[in-house]
Amino acid sequence: MISGNTEYGVHFVSTITDTVLAGNYIGLNASGTAALGNGTGVAIESSSEIRIGTDGNGQSDDLERNLISGNTYGIALDLSDYTTIAGNYIGTNANGDASIDNYVGVTASLSTYTIIGTDGNGQGDAAERNLITIFNSTVYPSTFHEIPDVVRWGQGHLDIVHGLVFITYRILETEASVGVDERGAEVDARRLSYSTGSFDEDFVTAPEVYQIIKEHCPAYQPSGYLGGTIRHDSYKWLAGAMVGTKHGIYGSVGPLAMQVAQAGHHLFCGTYLAYLAQMKAAPLMFLLAPWDPAVRHALKNWLGDVVRHPSHLLGRVQIQTIGIIQAPDLQPGGQADMCDSCPDMTVWNGTLINSCRMDEYRLFGGMLSVTRKEAPEPQPEPQPEPQPDLQDERQPELVGPRDGDRE
Protein backbone atom coordinates (compact mmCIF):
# COMPACT_ATOMS: atom_id res chain seq x y z
CA MET A 1 0.00 0.00 0.00
CA ILE A 2 1.54 3.32 -1.13
CA SER A 3 -0.70 6.16 0.07
CA GLY A 4 -0.83 9.46 1.92
CA ASN A 5 2.27 11.02 0.37
CA THR A 6 2.37 14.76 -0.21
CA GLU A 7 3.98 14.68 -3.64
CA TYR A 8 4.60 11.22 -5.16
CA GLY A 9 3.56 7.69 -4.34
CA VAL A 10 6.13 6.25 -6.75
CA HIS A 11 8.58 8.43 -8.69
CA PHE A 12 10.76 7.09 -11.51
CA VAL A 13 13.21 9.80 -12.55
CA SER A 14 16.53 10.34 -14.33
CA THR A 15 17.05 7.48 -16.77
CA ILE A 16 15.46 4.66 -14.76
CA THR A 17 15.05 1.72 -17.18
CA ASP A 18 13.68 -1.82 -17.35
CA THR A 19 11.62 -1.58 -14.14
CA VAL A 20 8.31 -3.21 -13.11
CA LEU A 21 5.67 -1.83 -10.71
CA ALA A 22 3.10 -4.51 -9.95
CA GLY A 23 0.59 -5.63 -7.32
CA ASN A 24 0.27 -2.38 -5.37
CA TYR A 25 -2.55 -0.31 -3.89
CA ILE A 26 -1.57 3.28 -4.70
CA GLY A 27 -3.68 6.04 -3.14
CA LEU A 28 -6.10 3.78 -1.24
CA ASN A 29 -6.47 2.12 2.13
CA ALA A 30 -5.51 -1.52 2.67
CA SER A 31 -8.96 -2.82 1.73
CA GLY A 32 -9.10 -0.76 -1.46
CA THR A 33 -12.38 0.87 -0.50
CA ALA A 34 -11.47 4.47 0.41
CA ALA A 35 -9.06 7.12 -0.82
CA LEU A 36 -5.99 8.18 1.15
CA GLY A 37 -4.41 9.85 -1.86
CA ASN A 38 -1.01 10.89 -3.12
CA GLY A 39 -0.11 14.04 -4.99
CA THR A 40 0.76 11.86 -8.00
CA GLY A 41 0.26 8.11 -7.73
CA VAL A 42 2.96 7.10 -10.21
CA ALA A 43 5.24 9.67 -11.89
CA ILE A 44 7.62 8.61 -14.66
CA GLU A 45 10.10 11.26 -15.81
CA SER A 46 12.97 10.93 -18.28
CA SER A 47 12.84 7.14 -18.04
CA SER A 48 12.23 4.23 -20.39
CA GLU A 49 10.94 0.66 -20.51
CA ILE A 50 8.83 0.96 -17.36
CA ARG A 51 5.97 -1.53 -16.97
CA ILE A 52 3.05 -0.60 -14.70
CA GLY A 53 0.95 -3.75 -14.18
CA THR A 54 0.92 -7.13 -15.87
CA ASP A 55 3.03 -8.60 -18.66
CA GLY A 56 0.04 -10.68 -19.82
CA ASN A 57 1.97 -13.97 -19.85
CA GLY A 58 -0.84 -15.86 -18.15
CA GLN A 59 1.06 -16.31 -14.89
CA SER A 60 -0.30 -14.40 -11.88
CA ASP A 61 -1.69 -11.64 -14.12
CA ASP A 62 -4.35 -10.68 -11.55
CA LEU A 63 -1.73 -10.42 -8.80
CA GLU A 64 0.35 -8.08 -10.97
CA ARG A 65 -2.51 -5.60 -11.22
CA ASN A 66 -2.05 -2.20 -9.57
CA LEU A 67 -5.01 -0.38 -8.05
CA ILE A 68 -4.34 3.34 -8.63
CA SER A 69 -7.15 5.53 -7.29
CA GLY A 70 -7.86 8.55 -5.12
CA ASN A 71 -4.82 10.54 -6.28
CA THR A 72 -4.59 13.98 -7.85
CA TYR A 73 -2.85 12.35 -10.83
CA GLY A 74 -3.07 8.57 -11.19
CA ILE A 75 -0.18 8.05 -13.62
CA ALA A 76 1.85 10.91 -15.14
CA LEU A 77 4.39 10.37 -17.92
CA ASP A 78 6.85 13.05 -18.97
CA LEU A 79 9.75 12.68 -21.40
CA SER A 80 9.55 8.90 -21.10
CA ASP A 81 9.54 6.22 -23.79
CA TYR A 82 8.46 2.59 -24.18
CA THR A 83 6.13 2.65 -21.16
CA THR A 84 3.50 -0.10 -20.77
CA ILE A 85 0.43 0.40 -18.57
CA ALA A 86 -1.54 -2.85 -18.58
CA GLY A 87 -4.01 -4.78 -16.45
CA ASN A 88 -4.55 -2.08 -13.80
CA TYR A 89 -7.64 -0.71 -12.10
CA ILE A 90 -7.39 3.08 -12.37
CA GLY A 91 -10.03 5.20 -10.66
CA THR A 92 -12.02 2.32 -9.12
CA ASN A 93 -12.25 0.36 -5.88
CA ALA A 94 -10.52 -3.00 -5.43
CA ASN A 95 -13.43 -4.90 -7.00
CA GLY A 96 -13.59 -2.60 -10.01
CA ASP A 97 -17.30 -2.00 -9.53
CA ALA A 98 -17.35 1.53 -8.05
CA SER A 99 -15.53 4.76 -8.79
CA ILE A 100 -12.84 6.22 -6.51
CA ASP A 101 -11.68 8.94 -8.84
CA ASN A 102 -8.27 10.30 -9.55
CA TYR A 103 -8.50 13.92 -10.66
CA VAL A 104 -6.62 12.77 -13.78
CA GLY A 105 -6.36 9.06 -14.53
CA VAL A 106 -3.44 8.92 -16.98
CA THR A 107 -1.63 11.88 -18.50
CA ALA A 108 1.35 11.81 -20.85
CA SER A 109 3.52 14.62 -22.14
CA LEU A 110 6.37 14.41 -24.67
CA SER A 111 6.46 10.61 -24.36
CA THR A 112 6.60 8.08 -27.20
CA TYR A 113 5.95 4.37 -27.83
CA THR A 114 3.52 4.19 -24.92
CA ILE A 115 1.05 1.28 -24.63
CA ILE A 116 -2.03 1.76 -22.45
CA GLY A 117 -3.83 -1.58 -22.36
CA THR A 118 -3.24 -4.60 -24.56
CA ASP A 119 -0.51 -4.92 -27.17
CA GLY A 120 -2.90 -7.01 -29.32
CA ASN A 121 -0.46 -9.87 -29.83
CA GLY A 122 -3.04 -12.52 -28.94
CA GLN A 123 -1.28 -13.49 -25.70
CA GLY A 124 -2.93 -12.39 -22.48
CA ASP A 125 -4.79 -9.54 -24.21
CA ALA A 126 -7.76 -9.76 -21.84
CA ALA A 127 -5.48 -9.55 -18.79
CA GLU A 128 -3.64 -6.56 -20.23
CA ARG A 129 -6.76 -4.40 -20.44
CA ASN A 130 -6.88 -1.60 -17.88
CA LEU A 131 -10.24 -1.03 -16.22
CA ILE A 132 -10.56 2.75 -16.55
CA THR A 133 -14.17 3.61 -15.91
CA ILE A 134 -13.56 7.25 -16.78
CA PHE A 135 -10.68 8.23 -19.07
CA ASN A 136 -9.32 11.65 -18.19
CA SER A 137 -6.88 13.41 -20.48
CA THR A 138 -5.10 16.73 -20.17
CA VAL A 139 -5.38 18.99 -23.22
CA TYR A 140 -2.13 20.76 -23.99
CA PRO A 141 -1.87 23.29 -26.82
CA SER A 142 0.37 20.76 -28.58
CA THR A 143 -2.11 17.86 -28.21
CA PHE A 144 -5.33 19.77 -28.91
CA HIS A 145 -5.54 18.32 -32.44
CA GLU A 146 -5.56 14.76 -31.03
CA ILE A 147 -8.91 15.15 -29.22
CA PRO A 148 -10.95 13.59 -32.09
CA ASP A 149 -8.72 10.49 -31.94
CA VAL A 150 -9.44 10.07 -28.22
CA VAL A 151 -13.18 10.44 -28.84
CA ARG A 152 -13.09 7.81 -31.58
CA TRP A 153 -11.13 5.47 -29.30
CA GLY A 154 -13.68 5.92 -26.53
CA GLN A 155 -16.62 5.26 -28.84
CA GLY A 156 -14.92 2.07 -29.98
CA HIS A 157 -14.78 0.82 -26.37
CA LEU A 158 -18.21 1.69 -25.01
CA ASP A 159 -18.22 -1.52 -22.97
CA ILE A 160 -15.42 -0.34 -20.63
CA VAL A 161 -15.10 3.42 -21.19
CA HIS A 162 -18.06 4.96 -19.41
CA GLY A 163 -16.85 8.49 -19.93
CA LEU A 164 -14.21 10.80 -21.36
CA VAL A 165 -13.04 13.94 -19.64
CA PHE A 166 -10.91 16.61 -21.31
CA ILE A 167 -9.17 18.93 -18.87
CA THR A 168 -7.51 22.00 -20.33
CA TYR A 169 -3.93 22.45 -19.24
CA ARG A 170 -3.01 25.25 -16.87
CA ILE A 171 0.34 25.91 -15.19
CA LEU A 172 1.74 28.48 -12.75
CA GLU A 173 4.70 30.38 -14.18
CA THR A 174 7.12 30.93 -11.33
CA GLU A 175 9.57 33.15 -13.21
CA ALA A 176 6.92 35.83 -13.67
CA SER A 177 4.87 35.44 -10.50
CA VAL A 178 5.06 34.90 -6.74
CA GLY A 179 2.84 32.61 -4.66
CA VAL A 180 1.29 34.09 -1.53
CA ASP A 181 -0.38 31.96 1.16
CA GLU A 182 -3.49 32.79 3.16
CA ARG A 183 -1.42 34.71 5.75
CA GLY A 184 0.06 36.94 3.07
CA ALA A 185 3.51 35.35 3.22
CA GLU A 186 5.44 34.54 0.07
CA VAL A 187 6.03 30.82 -0.51
CA ASP A 188 8.13 28.74 -2.91
CA ALA A 189 5.53 27.94 -5.57
CA ARG A 190 8.12 25.88 -7.44
CA ARG A 191 7.27 23.01 -5.08
CA LEU A 192 3.86 22.64 -6.70
CA SER A 193 3.44 19.83 -9.24
CA TYR A 194 1.60 22.31 -11.50
CA SER A 195 4.33 24.94 -11.74
CA THR A 196 7.01 25.70 -14.30
CA GLY A 197 9.49 28.44 -14.96
CA SER A 198 7.73 29.88 -18.00
CA PHE A 199 5.10 28.90 -20.56
CA ASP A 200 4.74 30.84 -23.78
CA GLU A 201 1.77 29.11 -25.47
CA ASP A 202 -1.90 30.13 -25.38
CA PHE A 203 -4.03 27.99 -23.08
CA VAL A 204 -6.90 26.02 -24.66
CA THR A 205 -10.46 26.93 -23.56
CA ALA A 206 -13.54 24.75 -23.03
CA PRO A 207 -15.45 26.23 -26.03
CA GLU A 208 -12.50 25.36 -28.27
CA VAL A 209 -12.54 21.75 -27.07
CA TYR A 210 -16.30 21.57 -27.64
CA GLN A 211 -15.91 22.91 -31.18
CA ILE A 212 -13.33 20.34 -32.27
CA ILE A 213 -15.39 17.48 -30.80
CA LYS A 214 -18.52 18.75 -32.50
CA GLU A 215 -16.76 19.00 -35.87
CA HIS A 216 -15.78 15.33 -35.75
CA CYS A 217 -18.73 13.95 -33.76
CA PRO A 218 -21.89 15.92 -34.65
CA ALA A 219 -23.97 13.75 -32.29
CA TYR A 220 -22.27 15.25 -29.24
CA GLN A 221 -24.23 17.98 -27.49
CA PRO A 222 -23.69 19.08 -23.86
CA SER A 223 -26.76 19.19 -21.65
CA GLY A 224 -25.31 21.03 -18.67
CA TYR A 225 -22.60 23.49 -17.69
CA LEU A 226 -20.99 25.27 -14.76
CA GLY A 227 -19.73 28.85 -14.74
CA GLY A 228 -16.80 30.25 -12.79
CA THR A 229 -16.63 31.53 -9.24
CA ILE A 230 -15.32 34.89 -10.46
CA ARG A 231 -16.28 35.02 -14.14
CA HIS A 232 -19.82 33.73 -14.46
CA ASP A 233 -19.65 34.00 -18.26
CA SER A 234 -16.89 31.37 -18.48
CA TYR A 235 -17.68 27.72 -19.26
CA LYS A 236 -15.79 25.81 -16.59
CA TRP A 237 -17.65 22.51 -17.10
CA LEU A 238 -19.51 21.29 -20.16
CA ALA A 239 -21.22 17.94 -19.59
CA GLY A 240 -22.88 15.76 -22.17
CA ALA A 241 -23.99 12.13 -22.48
CA MET A 242 -24.18 10.22 -25.76
CA VAL A 243 -26.36 7.20 -26.51
CA GLY A 244 -24.99 4.38 -28.65
CA THR A 245 -23.94 0.78 -29.11
CA LYS A 246 -20.77 -0.83 -30.43
CA HIS A 247 -22.22 -0.18 -33.89
CA GLY A 248 -22.26 3.60 -33.51
CA ILE A 249 -23.45 6.71 -31.67
CA TYR A 250 -27.10 7.66 -32.23
CA GLY A 251 -27.37 10.97 -30.41
CA SER A 252 -27.11 12.76 -27.07
CA VAL A 253 -29.20 13.12 -23.94
CA GLY A 254 -30.99 16.47 -23.87
CA PRO A 255 -31.31 18.92 -20.95
CA LEU A 256 -34.78 17.68 -19.93
CA ALA A 257 -33.71 14.03 -19.76
CA MET A 258 -30.62 15.03 -17.81
CA GLN A 259 -32.71 16.95 -15.28
CA VAL A 260 -35.05 13.99 -14.82
CA ALA A 261 -32.13 11.57 -14.41
CA GLN A 262 -30.39 13.81 -11.86
CA ALA A 263 -33.52 14.54 -9.86
CA GLY A 264 -34.53 10.86 -9.85
CA HIS A 265 -31.10 9.68 -8.74
CA HIS A 266 -31.05 12.27 -5.97
CA LEU A 267 -34.54 11.29 -4.85
CA PHE A 268 -33.85 7.56 -4.63
CA CYS A 269 -30.09 7.44 -3.92
CA GLY A 270 -29.44 10.73 -2.14
CA THR A 271 -26.71 11.85 -4.57
CA TYR A 272 -26.43 13.42 -7.99
CA LEU A 273 -24.91 11.53 -10.89
CA ALA A 274 -21.40 12.27 -12.04
CA TYR A 275 -20.64 9.05 -13.89
CA LEU A 276 -22.60 5.88 -14.55
CA ALA A 277 -20.96 2.87 -12.92
CA GLN A 278 -23.50 0.53 -14.49
CA MET A 279 -24.88 0.73 -18.02
CA LYS A 280 -28.03 -1.35 -17.43
CA ALA A 281 -30.17 1.76 -17.06
CA ALA A 282 -29.09 3.25 -20.39
CA PRO A 283 -32.00 1.87 -22.51
CA LEU A 284 -34.45 3.40 -20.01
CA MET A 285 -33.39 6.80 -21.30
CA PHE A 286 -35.45 6.14 -24.43
CA LEU A 287 -38.60 6.28 -22.26
CA LEU A 288 -38.10 10.06 -22.12
CA ALA A 289 -38.19 10.39 -25.91
CA PRO A 290 -41.74 11.86 -25.99
CA TRP A 291 -40.58 14.84 -23.91
CA ASP A 292 -36.92 15.28 -24.82
CA PRO A 293 -36.23 16.15 -28.50
CA ALA A 294 -32.58 15.06 -28.29
CA VAL A 295 -33.47 11.63 -26.90
CA ARG A 296 -36.24 11.33 -29.49
CA HIS A 297 -33.70 11.97 -32.23
CA ALA A 298 -31.36 9.32 -30.79
CA LEU A 299 -34.21 6.78 -30.58
CA LYS A 300 -35.15 7.46 -34.20
CA ASN A 301 -31.57 6.86 -35.32
CA TRP A 302 -31.31 3.64 -33.32
CA LEU A 303 -34.58 2.28 -34.74
CA GLY A 304 -33.41 3.17 -38.24
CA ASP A 305 -30.18 1.26 -37.66
CA VAL A 306 -32.08 -1.78 -36.38
CA VAL A 307 -34.37 -1.76 -39.45
CA ARG A 308 -31.33 -1.72 -41.75
CA HIS A 309 -29.42 -4.25 -39.65
CA PRO A 310 -31.83 -6.43 -37.60
CA SER A 311 -28.95 -8.15 -35.78
CA HIS A 312 -28.13 -4.79 -34.15
CA LEU A 313 -31.24 -5.20 -32.01
CA LEU A 314 -29.13 -7.49 -29.83
CA GLY A 315 -26.50 -4.79 -29.31
CA ARG A 316 -26.46 -3.34 -25.80
CA VAL A 317 -27.51 0.31 -25.68
CA GLN A 318 -25.09 2.31 -23.54
CA ILE A 319 -24.42 5.85 -22.43
CA GLN A 320 -21.01 7.45 -22.59
CA THR A 321 -20.41 10.84 -21.04
CA ILE A 322 -18.03 13.46 -22.40
CA GLY A 323 -17.04 16.18 -20.00
CA ILE A 324 -14.94 19.26 -20.71
CA ILE A 325 -13.28 21.04 -17.79
CA GLN A 326 -11.56 24.38 -18.10
CA ALA A 327 -8.99 24.35 -15.32
CA PRO A 328 -8.56 27.34 -12.94
CA ASP A 329 -7.74 30.57 -14.74
CA LEU A 330 -5.61 33.19 -13.05
CA GLN A 331 -7.34 36.56 -12.87
CA PRO A 332 -5.67 39.99 -12.86
CA GLY A 333 -6.16 40.32 -9.10
CA GLY A 334 -4.18 37.13 -8.40
CA GLN A 335 -7.16 34.91 -7.56
CA ALA A 336 -8.09 31.82 -9.58
CA ASP A 337 -11.46 31.52 -11.33
CA MET A 338 -12.59 28.14 -10.00
CA CYS A 339 -15.53 25.93 -11.01
CA ASP A 340 -18.74 27.18 -9.40
CA SER A 341 -20.29 24.44 -7.21
CA CYS A 342 -17.34 22.17 -8.06
CA PRO A 343 -18.45 18.50 -8.32
CA ASP A 344 -14.86 17.33 -7.78
CA MET A 345 -14.48 18.36 -4.16
CA THR A 346 -12.55 16.16 -1.77
CA VAL A 347 -12.04 16.06 2.00
CA TRP A 348 -8.92 17.54 3.57
CA ASN A 349 -8.66 17.59 7.38
CA GLY A 350 -12.44 17.44 7.65
CA THR A 351 -13.07 20.25 5.16
CA LEU A 352 -14.29 20.10 1.58
CA ILE A 353 -11.70 21.53 -0.81
CA ASN A 354 -11.17 21.69 -4.58
CA SER A 355 -9.32 18.47 -5.45
CA CYS A 356 -7.30 20.17 -8.20
CA ARG A 357 -5.72 22.48 -5.56
CA MET A 358 -4.82 19.65 -3.16
CA ASP A 359 -1.08 20.29 -3.53
CA GLU A 360 -1.47 23.77 -2.09
CA TYR A 361 -3.26 22.47 1.00
CA ARG A 362 -0.69 19.73 1.55
CA LEU A 363 2.30 22.01 1.12
CA PHE A 364 1.06 25.42 2.33
CA GLY A 365 -2.11 24.80 4.32
CA GLY A 366 -4.51 26.45 1.86
CA MET A 367 -4.96 27.94 -1.59
CA LEU A 368 -2.42 30.42 -2.84
CA SER A 369 -3.00 33.72 -4.55
CA VAL A 370 -0.52 34.94 -7.11
CA THR A 371 1.09 38.31 -7.65
CA ARG A 372 3.16 39.31 -10.63
CA LYS A 373 6.81 39.92 -9.98
CA GLU A 374 7.68 43.57 -10.31
CA ALA A 375 9.91 44.23 -13.24
CA PRO A 376 13.11 46.01 -12.22
CA GLU A 377 12.99 49.72 -12.87
CA PRO A 378 14.87 50.54 -16.05
CA GLN A 379 18.17 52.17 -15.34
CA PRO A 380 19.09 55.21 -17.45
CA GLU A 381 21.72 54.50 -20.01
CA PRO A 382 25.05 56.13 -19.13
CA GLN A 383 25.59 59.31 -21.08
CA PRO A 384 28.98 59.85 -22.71
CA GLU A 385 31.04 62.69 -21.33
CA PRO A 386 31.01 65.79 -23.56
CA GLN A 387 33.96 66.02 -25.92
CA PRO A 388 35.39 69.31 -27.24
CA ASP A 389 34.34 70.29 -30.73
CA LEU A 390 37.66 70.51 -32.45
CA GLN A 391 36.15 72.13 -35.52
CA ASP A 392 34.99 75.22 -33.60
CA GLU A 393 38.00 75.53 -31.36
CA ARG A 394 40.13 78.53 -32.33
CA GLN A 395 43.78 77.80 -33.00
CA PRO A 396 46.21 80.05 -31.04
CA GLU A 397 47.52 83.00 -33.12
CA LEU A 398 51.25 83.02 -33.60
CA VAL A 399 52.58 86.56 -32.84
CA GLY A 400 56.12 87.51 -33.73
CA PRO A 401 58.13 90.42 -32.38
CA ARG A 402 57.09 93.90 -33.52
CA ASP A 403 59.45 95.99 -35.58
CA GLY A 404 60.00 98.50 -32.77
CA ASP A 405 61.02 95.74 -30.45
CA ARG A 406 63.91 94.71 -32.60
CA GLU A 407 67.26 95.97 -31.66
N, C-alpha and C positions, 0 to 999 in steps of 0.2 A: 504494500500500500504506500503510494507516494502522494501525499496530500498536505495541504495547509502551508505551502511555501509561498513566501511573498512574491518572488519573481519567477523561478522556474521549478517545475517538478523534475524534469530531466533536461539537461542542456548539453548537446553535442556541439563542439566548437573547435575551430582551428585544425582543419585537416584530419579529423577523426574519420577512419575508414573501416569498412568490413566489420560492422558492429550490429548486434541483434538486440532489440528490446521486446521482450515477450512475457506474457502471463502476469501483467501488473494491473492493479487498480490505481488509476492516476486521477486524483481530484475527488475521490469518493471515500466514504467510510468503509470499514472492513467488510460489511455485508453488501456493499454496492447499492444501497438504497437511498442515500442522502449525500448531498454535495458538501465537501470540505474545501475544495477549490485549490488551485494554484494560479499564479499570475498567468503563466503559459504552461500547459501540461507537458508537452514535448517540444523543445526548440532545437532545430538543426541548422547550424550556420557554418558555411564554408567547409562542408564535409561531403563525403561521398560513400556510396554503397552501404547505406544504413537501411536495415529492415525493421519496420515496426509491425509486429504481429507474426503471422504464420508463414511458413515456406510452402504450404500446400502439398507436402509430400505424403500425406495420409497418416503420418505418425504424430499423435498428440496434437493435432491441429487446434482442437478446442482449448487445450491447455495453453497454447501459445498466444491465444487471443488477449489483447489489452482492452481494458474498459477505461475509456478516456472521456470523462464527463465532469460537468460542474466547474470548468475552468474558464478564465477569460478567453484564452485561445486554447483549443484542444491540441492541434499540431500546427506548428509554424515552420515553414521551410524558407531559407534565405541563402542564396548563392550556394546551393547544394545540388549535387547531381546523382543520378542512379539511385534514387530513394524508392523503396517499396513500402506501401502502407496496405496491409492485407489482413483480412479476417478479424478486424477489430469491431468492437461496439463503441461508437463515438456519439455522445449525446444521449445515451439511454441509461437505464438501470442495468443491473447485472443480468436480468432475464431477457433484456432487449424488448420488453413490452410496455415501457413507459419512458417518457422523456425526462432527462435531467440535463438541461441544455448547457452547452458551452456557448459563450457569446459568439465565437466563431469556431466552427468545427475544424476545418482544415484550410489553411491559407498558404500560398506559395508565391515567392517573389524571386525572379531572376534565377530560377532553378530549371534544370532540363532532365530529360529521360526519367521522369517520375511516373510510377505506376500506383494508382489508387484503386485497389480492388484486384480482380483477377488478371493474370497475364494471358488468359485464353489459350493456353497450350494443351488443354484437355486433361491435365493432371491436377487434381485438387482444386478445380476452378470454383466449386461451390464453397469450399472452406475459405478460399481467398477473398470472398466478397466481404466488404465492410458493411455492417448494418448502420447506416447513417439515416436516421429518420428524417432529419432536416439537413439539407446541404447548404451551408453558409459559404459565401465567397466574398472576398474583399475586392472591390473594383478600383484598380489603380488607373490613372490616365493611360498608362501603357498597355493595360489589358482590357480596356473598355470595349474594344472591337470584338473580343472573344465572348461577350455575353450571349449572343445567339447560339454559339456552340454549346454552352452550358445548358441553356434552355432545351435545346434539342436532345442533349444527353439525358436530362431529367425526364422528358416526355417519353424517352425510350425505355425508362426504368420506373414506370408508374407503380410497379408492385412493391418497390422498396424505398423509393424517394417520395416521401409524402409532401415535401415542400422544398422550395428553393428560396434563398434569401440573398439579396445583393446589397452589400454594405459599402457605401462610398468611402474611400480612403481619406483619412484626415491625419495630420501629424503636427506636432508642436515643434516649431523651429527655434532652437535654443540660441543660435547665433544672433538672432534679431529680437529676442524677447526674454523676459525674466519671469519665472514663476513666483507667485506670492501666495502664502498659505492663509488660512482663515484669521490668523492673528496679525497679518500684515507683514510677516517676516519673509524675506527672500529665501528661496530654497533652490537646491540643485535639481532642476527639472530634467537634467540629462539622465537621471536615474529611471525615469519613466520608460516603459517599453514602447510607448508611442511618441517618442521624441527623436529628433535628428538635428544635425547642425543647420542645414538649409534645405529647402525644397523649392524648385523654381518652375514647377508645372502647375497648370490650373486644375483645381479639384473638380471632380465630376459631381453633378447634382442629380437628385432623384428624378426630376422631369426628363433629364437626358437619358437616364437608364430606362425609364418607361418608354420613351420614344423609340429606342433601338429594339426593345423587346416587341413593341407593337408592330414595327416594320417587318419583322421576321415571323411573328406569331400574331396575326390579326385577331385571333380568338381571345387573347388576353385583355381583360378589362378590370381594373381595380374597383372594388366595391366599398372601400373605406380608406380613410387617411387620418393622420395626426399632424397638427401644426407644431410650431415651436413654442418654447416657453418665453422667448423674447420676441421673435418675429412670427406672428400668427399667420402671415401670408406664405410661410415656407412649408414645403411638403416634406416632413421629417419621416413619415411612414406612408407608404402606399401598399395596400393589402388587397390581393385578389385571389380567387380560387377558380381553377379551371376544371371542367368535367370532361372525362375521356375514358378510353380503354387503351389496351396495347395497340389497337388499330388506328388510333388517332385522337385528337382533341376536338370536341364538338362545340365548345363554347365556355362561357364563364358564368359564375353565380352573380346575380345582380344585387343591388343594395337591399331590396326588400327581403329576398331570401336570406341574405346575410344577417339582417336584423332579427328575423324569425329564428334562425339557427342560434344566434348569440343569446337572445332572450330565453329561448327554450332550454339551452344548456345551463344558463344561470338559474333558471327556475328549478330544474330537476337535479342539478349537480352542484350548485352553489358557486360555480366559477364560469368565467367567460372562456371561449375557445381561443387558443392561439394556434395550435396545430392539431390535426387529427391523428391520434395514435392508432385508430382502427378505421378501416375503409368500408366496413359493412354498411354504414349508414348512408354512404354516398348515393345509391339509387333512390333513396327517399327524397333527395333534393328535387327530383322530377315531380313530386306531388305538389310543389309550389309553382309549377309551370302556368297554371291559370292566372296567377297574380303577378308573377315576375317575368317581364318580357325577355330578359337575358336567359333565364332558365328555359323558357318556352322555346327560344331559338336553339338552345343546346339540345333539347328533347327532339325537336324537329330534325336536326342534323343527325342525331343518333338513329332515329327511326328510318331516315332515308338510307343510312349506311346499312342497317339491318335488311331493308328491302332489297338492296343491291347485293348484299352478301349475307344470306340467312345464317351462315355459321357464326357470324359476329354476335348473334343473339346470346351466345354462350360466353362471350367476353365479359369480364367483370368490370362494371362501371365504377370508376374511382374519381376522387377529387385530389388535385394537387395544387397547393397554394404557391403563389409567388409573391414574396414580400420585397419591398425596396426600402432601405433605411438610409437616410442621409445623416451621416455621423455628425457629432457636435461641431458647430461652426463658430469660430471665434469672432466676437463682435468688437466694434471699435473701443468700447469701454473696458475690454479685457475679460468680460464674462462670456461663457459659452452658451449658444442657443441650443438647448437640450430638447428632447422629444416630450411634448406635452402629454401628461398622463402616461408616462413610459410603461409599456407592458413588460419590459425586461428588467424590472427591479430585482434586487437580491438583498439578502439580509447580512448586515455587517454590524457586529456587536449589538444586536437587538434592534437595529434601525434599518429601515428600507432605504437603499441607495441605488443610484444608477449603476448597473453592472459594468458598463463600459468605462466607468471612472474608478473602478475598484483599485487600480494601482495607486491612485492618489490617496485613498483612504488607508491603504496598507503602509505606504511610505511616509505620508505627511499628516495623517489623521483627518483629512477632509479634502474637498475639492479645491483646486487652485484657481486663482485668477491670473491673468497674464498682462504684463505691461510691456510696451515696446522699449527696447534699450535706446537711451538717448544717444543720438549721433554726436560725436565730438564736435565742438564748435570749430568751424574752419579757422585756421590760423592765417593771418595776412602774409602774403608772399613777401619775402625780404626785398626791399627796394635797393637797387644799386646806388652806391655813393656817387654824387655828382662829379663829373669830370670836367676839367676846363675846356672851353671851346677854343681850340688852337687857331681856328680860322679867324676869330674876331680879336684874338689877343694882339696888341700892338707890339711890334718888335722895337727894341731900344734904339734910339737914334744915335748914331756915331758922331761925336762932335770933336773936331780937331782944334788945335790952338789957333786963336785969332792972330791976324797979322800984327796987331799992336803988341801982342805978347811975345813976339819973337825978338830975340836979341840980335 
